[in-house]
Every structure is written in C-alpha cells, then in structure tokens.
Amino acid sequence: MISPAKSSNEGMYQDIASTAPTTPDGHSSSSPVLRAERQDNSSHYASPGHSPSSCQFADTSNNSTLLETRRSVRNICCVGAGYVGGPTATVIAYHNPHIRVTVVDRDAQRIRQWNSRHLPIYEPSLREAEISTSEECCGPTLYQQPKHSAKTTEVPARQPNLFFSVDAERCIAEADLVFIAVNTPTKSSGVGAGAATDMTAFEAVVCEIARHARPGIIVVEKSTVPCRTAQLVQDMLAVHRPGVHFDILSNPEFLAAGTAMQDLLRPDRVLIGSSPTLSGRRAADALANVYAAWVPRARIIGTNVWSAELAKV
C-alpha cells in the first residue's frame, strides 16, 4: 500500500456508513447480501495449496490461435483518483494512446484538481505525463506516426486519452476493464479495529460495477485487500447479476510516495492473478498486453488470485 496510507485514494464513497470489516480469513464481510448466498470455496479461484505455478506472459502477437480469442481493451475505467489510481491511470494512458482511460471519483473537488494545473497530489514527472495525455496536450509525441510530403515531414498532435470524471455510472458502463483503486484503510473503530481491513469503499464500488457494467468485463483489484477478496467480489456480482459472467483479476500495486512514477515506469515486476480457467487466462493476457506497452514481458508475472492478493501481506 502506498504511504501514507490514510491519504491513499480518499474521497471515494466516503459518505457510506461504516460496516463490519473483512478480516484476513475472509469470513466477515460488510456486504449483507452475501449472507443470502455463499459459494463453495472450491470455486475456480484456486486455493493457495493448489495454485498453478507462476508464469511469465509470452508475446502472443504472432500466435494465430490466441489472436482469434484475444480480448481487446479499448476503454479503461479506474475508480479512485488518489495516490494509486491517478498515477497508474496516467502511466497507462501515456503508453497506450489507443486506449481511452477515465479516472472517476465521487469527490468533485479532487476531480476538479486533476482537471486543473494544480494536481491533488505531487509526484515527480506526474504533471508532465498527465499533460501529455489530457486535453491540455497539443504537441507531437513519439507515438504519432509522421506524415511525409514532398517538402515537409509533419508529426500530428497526439489526441487526449486521459480523462477525469465524477460520472462513475457512465464510465463503468462504457469500460472494457475496471480498476478498483479506492482506499482500504485499517479499521479505526468497531469490530476488528486496529487489525481488520475496512472494505466499505471497495464493496461500494463492486456494487456500482454490478449495477452498471456490461456483461463479461474485466474487474481488477488494485487496492490493497485481504486474501479471498476476489471470491467476495465474485459472490457480490453473482448476487446482483445472477448468471452474468465477470472476470476478476488481482493486480497489486507496489508504489511508494515520492517514487510512484518511477515505480510505475520501471517496475521490478507486474503481478497479475487470475482464475485458471480459459476465460481467466484471456483476461489476464488482456491486462498483460496493456502493461507490455512499456514493461518487458519477462517482468509481467502471472499467478492465481490468492497468491497475488497475498503478495502485499
């Protein structure tokens, strides 16, 4: 979890009343609807004792079989405009000019700051990257193909592909992939105070996804969460949208305040946890292809969701 933890992604769904926390063993949830439905723990989210070995994501661009089934990501929604969501979305947008990236948050003031010259957080190089991908950009970049004529060579201006909005409903509905990057602090009061994770904001976002997302989208845990959260997400989506399939991935962040941009631009590793099903593997490949725009494939590591969630412990 990025430090300082208290400031990470605050502002999203903070008006929701606090409820019981999710403990590390996953048995207590702040989601009342889950009391009506609990799936067997032997689901397609493999347990740590039966987890497939970690693997690197190979370049599948020349594999005709995989190309036929490759999932395409053209629209990303990142819920949470804090220290994790903002920089992560900015770097993804910067290196993927063909992907529309929208960061949403209920905190209107924070969104106004992201859309201004005075960002709500400071990280070296963040402002420069944000300008080059937002509606302020007006110059050529290395991603634009030059246009040649008899006497001149012109590099067209890059089109903006990073946006900040308070309209979570619309952005989630349009997305192929949704990052959940809201604050998950330690409970300060009530059951589990000082030990358990407060999942109030996280579960509120899952409910928003269940209500507004298109069937089959990819949901990515970016927030620091307890083990078995992917199963909790799957259960919640099953209650709200029975019979509708969603792919749940775990993609933990390893950022530190003051070096977040360098941590994102030159990561030691990118960890992607998925279910071992074919659909889960395709979803993981789709996210890996987003990161592969700037991260060497050898550093993009695939595993199951439980192992990925435990990586932050």
N, C-alpha and C positions, 0 to 999 in steps of 0.2 A: 504494500500500500504506500502510496506516495506520501511523503512527510511535508508539512504537518497534516496528520490525518483528519483533524477536525475541519480543515478548510477544503478538503478534497471533495469537489462536486457538491457542495452545499447549495441549497436553493431549490432543488427539485423535489416536489411533493412534500415539502416540509410542513404543510398545513394539515397533513393527515395525522389523526390521533395515534399515539404510540400504542403498540400491542405487544403480545408476548414475543420473545425473540426466537430466532432459530439457533439452537445450540449446535456445537460441533458435530454431534452424532446425528443431527438432522431430525430428531424426533418431535421437536416443538416448532410450530410454525405460526406466524401471525396471520395466516390465511384461514378464516373459519370454514371456507368452502371445502378445504381439504379434509375436514372431518367427515365429510359425506363420501369421500372416495379416496382410497389409498391403494395404489397399485403394488403388486408383488415386487419385492426387492430384487428378484431375479430378472428384471427387465433387460432391455437391450443396452442399458448403460452398465457396462461391465464393472464388477466389483474389483477392488484392488488385488484380491487374491487370484483373480482370473483375468487380469488385464493383459491385452496384447502388448508385445514389446514395442518400445518407442521406435519410430522410423522417421526418416527424412523424406520430404516431399520431392519427388523427382520431377523434372521438367517433362510435362506430357504434351507439349505443343506439337510434337510430331507423331503422336500415338493416335491413329485414326479411330480405334475403338473407343478410347476415352474421349476423343473430341466429339463423338456422336452423343455422349451423355454428359458432357461438361456443363456445369451450372454457370450461368453468366451473371455477374454482379455489375449492374449499371447505376444503381441508386442505393446509397447507404444512409441510414439514419442513426445518429449517435445521441442517445438520451442521457443528458448530463453534460453541462457546459462548464465543468470545473477543471481542476489540475490534470485529470486524466483524460476526460472527454475532449476538451478543447485542443490541446497539443496533438493528441492521437489523430483526431479528425483532420487537423491541419496538415500533418505529415502525409497521411493517406491521400488527401486531395492533391497535395503538391506533386506527388509522384504518380498519380493516376488521373491525368487530366480528362480522361474519357469517362470517369465516374463522378456522378453528382453526389456530394457529401453534404448532409444537412445536420447541424447540431441543434437539438431542441432542449428547452428548459422552461419550467414554469416561472422562473424568476425573470420577469420582464426587464428589470434594471440590468441584470447581468447580460442578457441578450443585447440590450442597447449598447453596453460597453464593448461587447465583441464586434458590434457593427460600427463602432467609432474608432478614433485614433488612439483611444486610451483603453487598452485591454484590461479585463478584470484581474489578470494575473501577469506576472513578469517571468519570462524565461528567455535567456539569450537566444537570439535568432528566431524566436516565435513571431514577433511582429513582422519581420521581413517575409517569412514564409506565408503568413496569413494574408499579407498584402498581395502577394503574387498569385494567390488562388481566389481571392474575393473579388467583389465588384469594383474594388479600387484599382485592380490591375489594369494596366493599359499598354504594356510593352511586350516585346517578344521574349520567349523563353526557349530553352534548349529543346523543349518538347514539340515546338511548332516546326513543321516542315517548310523550308524556304521555297518561295515561288520565283522561278527564273524567267527573265525576259531577255530580249536581245541586248539590252544595255544595263539592266539592273537586276539585283537579287533582293527580294523582299521577304522578310520573315514576319508573318502575320501575328497580331497580338493574340495572346492566349485568352480564351474565353473563361470567365469565372466559373468555378465548380464547387466553391465552398460557401455555405450559407448558414445563417443563424436565425432561429425562429422560435416563437412560443407556441406555434400551432402543431402540437405533438400528434393530434389525430390525423391531420393531413399527411404529415411527413412519415408517420408509421405506415399509413395506408399505401403510400407510394413506394416504400422501400422493398428492395430485394433482400437486404441484410440489415438487422438492427443490433447495434451495440448497446448494452446496458452498462452505463458508466456513472452511476449515481453513488452517493455517499453511503457507506455501510459501517458506521462507527460502532464502537463497543457500547453496549447499553450502560447508561449512566444512572438509571433508576429502574425499579420494578424487578420482575423475575429475571435472574441472570445478570443483574447489574455488576459491571466491572469484569465480566468474563464472556458473556454471550454476545453475538453479533446482532445489532438492530437491523432487521431486514425490512423495515416498514417501507422505505422509499423504493427499494428493489422490487418488492412484491407489488407495489402500486404500479410500477412500470410494466410488470408482467401482465397485470390486469388490463392496462391500456393496449398492450400488444394483442391480447386475446380478443379485445373488442374491435380493434381497427385493422389489424394486419391481414394481408392476403394469405390464403392457404399456402403452405409449403415454404414460407420464407425461412431464412436462417436467423436464429436468435443467438447472440454471442454474449456470454458473461465476461465483462471487462472489469467489473467491480471485484474487490476482494471479498470472497464469500466462503462460507463453511463447506466442507465436503458434503456431497449429496445434494447440493443446490440444483444441479441440472435435473435431478429427479423431481425435486419440488416444482421447478418450472414446468416440467412435462406434466405433472399432476394438475397444476393450476390451469394450464392450457386445455387439458382434457376435460376439466370441469366446465370451463367457459365455452369451449368449442369442441364438443364431443365429435369424434370421427374425423377431425381435421388434423392433418399431419404437419408438424413443425420440426425442423432440425435444430437441436440445441448444441452449441459448442462452448467450450471453456477456453478463453484466451487471456490468461492473467497478465497484468502489467507489472513491469519491473522498473519503475521510474523513481527518481529521487529529485526532490525540489532543488532547483538550481542547475540541474543537468538533464532535465526531462527531454529536451530536444535532442541532445547528443545520445541519450539512451534510446530514443526512438529512431534516430537516423542511423546509428551504428550499434544495433543491439547485439549482445553476445548470443542471444537465442530468441526465437519466437516460438512459443509453445502453443499448440492447438490441440485441444482434447475433443474427441467426438465419439459417438457410438460406433461400434464395429460393423454396423450394417452398411450396405451399399449406399444407401441414401446419406448416412452419416459421413461416409468417406468422401462422397461427392461434395457435400457441404464443406468439409474440411479442406478439400482441394480448392474450392472456390475462394475461401478465405486465404489460403496459402498463395494463390495467384495474385491476390491484391497486395500482399506483402512482398512477393517476389519482384515487384516493380523496382525495389531498391535493396532488398535484403537477399544475400546469397542463399540459394536453395539449401545448402548444407547447414545453414543456421535455423531453418524452419523445421521444427521437430513436431511430429505427430504422436499422439498417445490417446488414452481414453480419458473421458471427462473427469473421472475421480482422481486420476494421477495429476491432471492439470490443475484441479482445484487444490490438491494437497501441496502443489509446488510453492504456494505462498505461505504455508504454515511454518 
